[in-house]
Amino acid sequence: MSNIRQAFEKKAFIPFVTCGDPDLETTKQIVLAMERAGASLIELGIPFSDPTAEGVAIQGANLRALSNGITTDDVFALVKELRETVKVPLVFMTYANVVFSYGIERFCRRMAEVGMDGMILPDVPFEEKEEFAPVCRKYGIDFIPLVAPTSEHRIEKIAKNAEGFVYCVSSLGVTGVRKEITTDVERMVSLVKKANPDIPCAVGFGISTPEQAEQMAKIADGVIVGSAIVREIGRCGRDSVPVVSDYVKRMVDAIT
């Protein structure tokens, strides 16, 4: 069983953070605090100049990190440090261009060397995953697929070929906090489970409150939150560690 699958032995809370916002040391302390607060798996964003799937909060985090001069190598060095103590699975959430420019083979090899478990590339559709998935597999990295509300006729195929978990996108459009989730997430999850009963499903995009997390955890195996956390980091900067820790703990408590 992959490390990622083990994260779903109970309902999984999966927080996201952009590496290097406001600086790498704060990112490190936030990740350590999120693990202590009960996160099952943590998504790490590699700063990118054109994060097309992201809303205002995460776009701002990318710009702040890039203005700090944060590079992909800096992020790998951070992961190496984190892995001295962090035990939960770590997954990159980034973009194809970041991996391309580094070199797919070199990127995946480096992921394995520093102890990453998986990768999500929201701008790579299922039909184009063969450029990345076999190289990931070679290095023991799960290439995690997304399914969106518009993916219905492709969900079966995506789920059957899924590794790690399936990221169910709960809302159309970009990431960001939403007052309510209006998509039929339950149907999406049921189609995934029908095609591949063994693959965990985690729901993300728009979830921000403990009430929303509790509602989604009744439907799916895990809940992903990015923008609400990144927004707090943007607001509190280097003082955000206890704020994020408290938020993650409340979300974990809501789903367990």
Helices and strands as residue ranges (DSSP letters): H 3-6, E 12-18, H 24-36, E 42-45, H 56-67, H 72-82, E 90-93, H 96-102, H 104-114, E 118-120, G 126-131, H 133-138, E 142-143, E 146-147, G 152-154, H 155-160, E 166-169, H 185-195, E 201-204, H 210-219, E 222-225, H 227-236, G 237-239, H 241-255
